[in-house]
Amino acid sequence: MFTAACEVFGRVDASVHVAGNPGERRGPEISMDEYEQLTSVHLKGMLFCTKRAVRTMVPSGGGAIVNFSSLASFNADPLISTVYAAAKAGINSLTKSFAVEYGVKGIRVNAVARGFTLSEKNKEVPPALMPKMIRRAVLGRAGEPEEQAEVVAFLCSDRASFLTGAIIPVDGGWSARLA
């Protein structure tokens, strides 16, 4: 995809990496297959997308990368798979590592740690669970994908020219309640 983008546009100025699957099991019930699937999509996928974005941006003088993490990366939650949370915490670490290593080459790398958002997948949350998820945000509602997109647009813009290595919660205040 980076080769195709360079062929069409001549360069890549911004790259946003979003991937996810929630996982199903908790603790000792997690199977090796689920572990492999979750870490492959979240951690390995993010690593290789970020690596390729950096390789594409260095020759043209830099750019902005935004990786999607999750509020789950900040603390334990009985409703969230431990492997999912660990993979998202790994994304935070990768984001900071790439920011430190490639900042001098003009590449800014940040992450959005999203809270509960009304994505197509999350609209399928069981009706009995939906109010519980929504109540966790101090704003008393779920986020909209467009609200995350606004933060991403800022991070990719020159207005965020002095911002790198940050993990920004876009969560309606949910993280403010974490212990």
Secondary structure, 3 states (H helix, E strand, C coil): CHHHHHHHHCCCCEEEECCCCCCCCCHHHCCHHHHHHHHHHHHHHHHHHHHHHHHHHHHHCCEEEEEEEEHHHCCCCCCCCHHHHHHHHHHHHHHHHHHHHHHHHCEEEEEEEECCECCCCHHHCCCCCHHHHHHCCCCCCCECHHHHHHHHHHHHCHHHCCCCCCEEEECCCHHHHCC
